[in-house]
Amino acid sequence: MALPETVRVKISSEEGGYLSVTPVVVREIPLRELVVLMLEVAGRDAGRLHEILRRGTLVSGASRFRWDGWEASRGEVESLLDEFPKSDPSRGFAPERCTLAILRSASHQVAVPREDTLKRRMLRKNSFWDELLAVARAGPLHYLEFSHREKADVYRTSLSPQLAAGIAMSATLIASRSLRDQVRRRPLTHLDLYVPR
């Protein structure tokens, strides 16, 4: 059976409690959009992708996606995968094209968009974004993967307690109080930087 261009999908929340009722939304989703969600869960594993398509169910984030599954050939699944970018560790980090940083702790992550942290505070030479890039340059920074959801190559550096403390101190450069508090709240362990392709 040929792969469809669009898939009729029922989307429901996975956050419903014991007695709560969550609404179900039915949408026609382009197959490529659904595959991006699958790639975030299963990676580029053709066997797992084949199984998800056949089973017709996927949990991504706080949402459950359900559709009438179908049997696709292994060749069709592999051809479909060839349409999507692959991870490429030979790609060097390009700080001028970096648009997003994710600060990670053991159980939490804080998204730091470049445009929200580029503004310099009065009498300050650097912005918070400048401080994050300085940490990345100090390295070691290594290639992690290609994120299909963000359409970007991801680079990671581990944060020593000293670097994490420095980032927390630099949070005073962030204009948004909410973001500033999130950065300071948890002991940070990693910095991930996203460079769109």
Sequence and secondary structure as in RCSB ss.txt:
>XXXX:A:sequence
MALPETVRVKISSEEGGYLSVTPVVVREIPLRELVVLMLEVAGRDAGRLHEILRRGTLVSGASRFRWDGWEASRG
EVESLLDEFPKSDPSRGFAPERCTLAILRSASHQVAVPREDTLKRRMLRKNSFWDELLAVARAGPLHYLEFSHRE
KADVYRTSLSPQLAAGIAMSATLIASRSLRDQVRRRPLTHLDLYVPR
>XXXX:A:secstr
    SEEEEEEEES   SS     EEEEEEHHHHHHHHHHHHTT HHHHHHHHHHTEEEETTEEEE       HH
HHHHHHHTS    TTS   GGG  EEEEE SS EEEEEHHHH    TT S  HHHHHHHHHHHS  EEEEEETTT
TEEEEEEE  HHHHHHHHHHGGG S HHHHHHHHHS   EEEEEEE 
